[in-house]
Amino acid sequence: MLPNLSEAVATSRQAIAKTESYDLIVIGAGITGAGIARESARLGWKTLLLEQGDLASGTSNFSSKMVHGGLRYLIQGNWRLTREAAQARESLLQRWPDLVKPLPYYYLQNERSLITRFKLTAGLWLYHTLAAAEDAHRPRYLSPAALAEHFPALSFPTGTAASRYYDAICDDSALVLRTLQEAVNYGAQLSHYASVSELLTEGDRIAGVTVRLDQSQYTLPAKMVINATGVWADQFTSLPANLRLRPLRGSHLLFAAADLPLPAALTLQHPEDGRVVFCYPWAGGSVLGTTDLDHLADKCQPTQMSQEEQNYLLALLPQLGLKRSIKPIACWSGLRPVLAEQGDSQAPSQASREHLIWQQPGLVNITGGKLTTFASMAEEALAMAEQQGNLPPRSPQADTPLRPDKPSQAACPAGPLDAEALRYWSGAGAIERLSDLLLRRTRQGLILGRQLEPLQSQIEQLCQPLAWSSARWQQEWAHYWREFEHNHGCHDSLDASAKRSA
Ligand SMILES: Cc1cc2nc3c(=O)[nH]c(=O)nc-3n(C[C@H](O)[C@H](O)[C@H](O)COP(=O)(O)OP(=O)(O)OC[C@H]3O[C@@H](n4cnc5c(N)ncnc54)[C@H](O)[C@@H]3O)c2cc1C
């Protein structure tokens, strides 16, 4: 059975108010912090995880949601990262089959380009072999006729063939939530809407944190602190010499499946710059993404997709041969914590996606990396923390993956208003704001977009466990739409195909 996150947060907050002390405090409830908290609690250390916003409200909510080896890293010659990520993908597929699903990808190419075909065939075989993936998923070439059979609703330019390979897809927020549920199961405490304002120092070492929660401030001692705040990891301490965090923004568009029906993923090369962009089924809709550019705005403000990014992605639609012009339902933009040397001006898509771990007495910092490789990143960060010698000896519990009793408890169900899921998560999902429920515990807000507007009273009925007054509902509803518009509202522009015919 999955633990109830509402109860876990309530108990943890009581402990915080008593200013209990901890073996380890982890800052940041994205996938990196969640993975560290889970492993730390499993190893027997008294662990507290603190998150300033909602659970999984940072980059881990705005990724492409692929659990993948990163074909791109192979193309860049980074075999080690590809092998590590591809093996992590295989292990996640086995651990949580309800959350991480294999997905066929069709890499589009022109049938006359024999060099491309040769290079892709060799690369995909290597990709398959490095992952030690199952035989049924070995790569295959498809002629234009065979490709057309797989995508009957699309009409590709004449001569478009494909190479098929397999990767996996998940819901990033769901991955964080399940990891947190496992952390709680091993005894971890956690609180969201709890912002760490300062690190405590004792002589030359970090000895805990100061946290703001419910308009109070608490000082919590800890033997070790791990800073897993992603793109914001430089807020407490600077990076090792000559390195800086370079926030790269990536944006995605979400379409209704009826407008863009996809039985599998497409790997496309953008006509403007040759970058690889994916178009894939997710949460009952179809996603097109991602862009990849330097984020020059304030990274502490919510991230928005620009008009140029939207136009860039929409310019791909003509390659799919849709019969009519379509409009996205929603979009999202995330910031990738990429490490760069001072003065480095490498193209965003060429910049390394490796993670970085650095330390000082009492503190380990970790940033960068991938959703897919979170488990090995957690082990690495904890090994460094343990080496400092402050933590008690390990007393590990067996590593037991948790699975839900009912599909509605699998985080983030798709499709139209899912009554059971809304009921379950409104009671057990540690909901503080309506947007926590509609945008991150379930994806109802994304997949329904503006169609959610007339459903307010139905949602109120289903979410009775929240026990909100009608004034609170009005307030939450208004807040929800502000957040939706800001983080997920698309620009009001014609799509590329419509522009051309206008
Ligand atoms: C566009 C895009 C697409 C991507 N696609 C993929 C993909 O398909 N597959 C893949 O494997 N990887 C992908 N990635 C990479 C992956 O999403 C990230 O590496 C990963 O989500 C980072 O997780 P994190 O926990 O380190 O950071 P975050 O998820 O950002 O978590 C950090 C958390 O720290 C919190 N925080 C910050 N300051 C404080 C404070 N003072 N007190 C308390 N909490 C604080 C933040 O609120 C945040 O929730 C993608 C990234 C981007 C941007």
The ligand as an SDF file (V2000), in Angstrom:
LIG
                    3D

 53 58  0  0  0  0  0  0  0  0999 V2000
   13.2060   20.8980  -20.9570 C   0  0  0  0  0  0  0  0  0  0  0  0
   13.8360   19.7670  -20.2050 C   0  0  0  0  0  0  0  0  0  0  0  0
   13.6390   18.4680  -20.6320 C   0  0  0  0  0  0  0  0  0  0  0  0
   14.2200   17.4230  -19.9340 C   0  0  0  0  0  0  0  0  0  0  0  0
   13.9420   16.1610  -20.3370 N   0  0  0  0  0  0  0  0  0  0  0  0
   14.4640   15.1210  -19.6620 C   0  0  0  0  0  0  0  0  0  0  0  0
   14.1070   13.8170  -20.0400 C   0  0  0  0  0  0  0  0  0  0  0  0
   13.2910   13.6120  -20.9400 O   0  0  0  0  0  0  0  0  0  0  0  0
   14.6720   12.7950  -19.3660 N   0  0  0  0  0  0  0  0  0  0  0  0
   15.5600   13.0000  -18.3560 C   0  0  0  0  0  0  0  0  0  0  0  0
   16.0670   12.0130  -17.8290 O   0  0  0  0  0  0  0  0  0  0  0  0
   15.8970   14.2420  -17.9440 N   0  0  0  0  0  0  0  0  0  0  0  0
   15.3480   15.3010  -18.5670 C   0  0  0  0  0  0  0  0  0  0  0  0
   15.6330   16.5700  -18.1710 N   0  0  0  0  0  0  0  0  0  0  0  0
   16.5230   16.7780  -17.0240 C   0  0  0  0  0  0  0  0  0  0  0  0
   15.7540   16.6030  -15.7190 C   0  0  0  0  0  0  0  0  0  0  0  0
   14.4510   17.1090  -15.8200 O   0  0  0  0  0  0  0  0  0  0  0  0
   16.4810   17.3150  -14.5870 C   0  0  0  0  0  0  0  0  0  0  0  0
   17.8190   16.9110  -14.5650 O   0  0  0  0  0  0  0  0  0  0  0  0
   15.8710   16.9890  -13.2350 C   0  0  0  0  0  0  0  0  0  0  0  0
   14.4730   17.1270  -13.2340 O   0  0  0  0  0  0  0  0  0  0  0  0
   16.4730   17.9120  -12.1740 C   0  0  0  0  0  0  0  0  0  0  0  0
   15.9150   17.5480  -10.9380 O   0  0  0  0  0  0  0  0  0  0  0  0
   16.3710   18.2590   -9.6180 P   0  0  0  0  0  0  0  0  0  0  0  0
   15.6900   17.5710   -8.4890 O   0  0  0  0  0  0  0  0  0  0  0  0
   17.8550   18.3220   -9.5650 O   0  0  0  0  0  0  0  0  0  0  0  0
   15.8590   19.7450   -9.7580 O   0  0  0  0  0  0  0  0  0  0  0  0
   14.3800   20.3100   -9.5280 P   0  0  0  0  0  0  0  0  0  0  0  0
   13.3600   19.3770  -10.0150 O   0  0  0  0  0  0  0  0  0  0  0  0
   14.3570   21.6940  -10.0530 O   0  0  0  0  0  0  0  0  0  0  0  0
   14.2600   20.3480   -7.9460 O   0  0  0  0  0  0  0  0  0  0  0  0
   14.9110   21.3160   -7.1550 C   0  0  0  0  0  0  0  0  0  0  0  0
   13.9180   21.7450   -6.0960 C   0  0  0  0  0  0  0  0  0  0  0  0
   14.5770   22.5580   -5.1240 O   0  0  0  0  0  0  0  0  0  0  0  0
   13.6180   23.4490   -4.6120 C   0  0  0  0  0  0  0  0  0  0  0  0
   14.2830   24.5500   -3.9100 N   0  0  0  0  0  0  0  0  0  0  0  0
   15.0520   25.5250   -4.4450 C   0  0  0  0  0  0  0  0  0  0  0  0
   15.4800   26.3540   -3.4750 N   0  0  0  0  0  0  0  0  0  0  0  0
   14.9700   25.8920   -2.3060 C   0  0  0  0  0  0  0  0  0  0  0  0
   15.0620   26.3330   -0.9550 C   0  0  0  0  0  0  0  0  0  0  0  0
   15.7440   27.4320   -0.6230 N   0  0  0  0  0  0  0  0  0  0  0  0
   14.3980   25.6260    0.0150 N   0  0  0  0  0  0  0  0  0  0  0  0
   13.6870   24.5070   -0.3110 C   0  0  0  0  0  0  0  0  0  0  0  0
   13.5720   24.0610   -1.5850 N   0  0  0  0  0  0  0  0  0  0  0  0
   14.2240   24.7340   -2.5680 C   0  0  0  0  0  0  0  0  0  0  0  0
   12.8720   23.8990   -5.8700 C   0  0  0  0  0  0  0  0  0  0  0  0
   11.6160   24.4750   -5.5670 O   0  0  0  0  0  0  0  0  0  0  0  0
   12.7740   22.5970   -6.6560 C   0  0  0  0  0  0  0  0  0  0  0  0
   11.5430   21.9390   -6.4500 O   0  0  0  0  0  0  0  0  0  0  0  0
   15.0420   17.6620  -18.8110 C   0  0  0  0  0  0  0  0  0  0  0  0
   15.2350   18.9770  -18.3650 C   0  0  0  0  0  0  0  0  0  0  0  0
   14.6210   20.0210  -19.0530 C   0  0  0  0  0  0  0  0  0  0  0  0
   14.7580   21.4160  -18.5670 C   0  0  0  0  0  0  0  0  0  0  0  0
  1  2  1  0
  2  3  1  0
  2 52  2  0
  3  4  2  0
  4  5  1  0
  4 50  1  0
  5  6  2  0
  6  7  1  0
  6 13  1  0
  7  8  2  0
  7  9  1  0
  9 10  1  0
 10 11  2  0
 10 12  1  0
 12 13  2  0
 13 14  1  0
 14 15  1  0
 14 50  1  0
 15 16  1  0
 16 17  1  0
 16 18  1  0
 18 19  1  0
 18 20  1  0
 20 21  1  0
 20 22  1  0
 22 23  1  0
 23 24  1  0
 24 25  2  0
 24 26  1  0
 24 27  1  0
 27 28  1  0
 28 29  2  0
 28 30  1  0
 28 31  1  0
 31 32  1  0
 32 33  1  0
 33 34  1  0
 33 48  1  0
 34 35  1  0
 35 36  1  0
 35 46  1  0
 36 37  1  0
 36 45  1  0
 37 38  2  0
 38 39  1  0
 39 40  1  0
 39 45  2  0
 40 41  1  0
 40 42  2  0
 42 43  1  0
 43 44  2  0
 44 45  1  0
 46 47  1  0
 46 48  1  0
 48 49  1  0
 50 51  2  0
 51 52  1  0
 52 53  1  0
M  END
$$$$
